Amino acid sequence: MTRMDETTKAADSGVTDTLTTPEEWRGFLGRYDERYMKNEASDQELADLLDEDEWDLLEEEEGRLEQWLGEAPSSEEELAAVENRLGVRFPPSLRGFFLASNGWKRVKGWVDLVHPCGEVAWMRDSDAGSSVIRIYGEDPANDDYVQLFRRSIEVAGGEDFWLLDPTSAGPDGEWTAYLFAPKYGDLQEFSSFSALFHDGYEDMD
């Protein structure tokens, strides 16, 4: 059986403004993109991200290449359809993100990507999420965590998860966000989706 550790609150990154508009997100994602490509991307990761022509250009330009890790923006209609399917209205920072980029290819640590809005699901309904819930549910001491997972929406995944809890909303409408590492039973709490994304950005410094 797997035992959860105590939930920890993430250290203050010094960022106080929550990103809510597509314009704010595009500015931030541009900086995130630049920092990731400069400091974090390995040759293998770049090979996975780039097509053959882009890789040739990267070599010709001695490592200088503007590569957008995001996608085309989601439409309001797409967002509304997903919200209707899930029975919730996304918090402002998540909506603003999707209206700037409908997904993101590389984020902090062992999270592979932020899902496109159409692939956002309840953690209990995703293949990886339901498996984690089943494993952690084998230990009764994990019950509070399992209940959190079952009521949370999975917005990013890989070996680790980004989760948002719609039952825990602040006065600004932002949902409490979590970075969950199943391998270590480690759960970090953030004030919003925006704060969670900023945490990955600050870690690249």
Summary of the structure (lengths in Angstrom):
residues: 205
radius of gyration: 17.4
end to end distance: 36.4
largest distance: 57.3
contacts: 624
relative contact order: 0.19
helix: 46%
strand: 18%
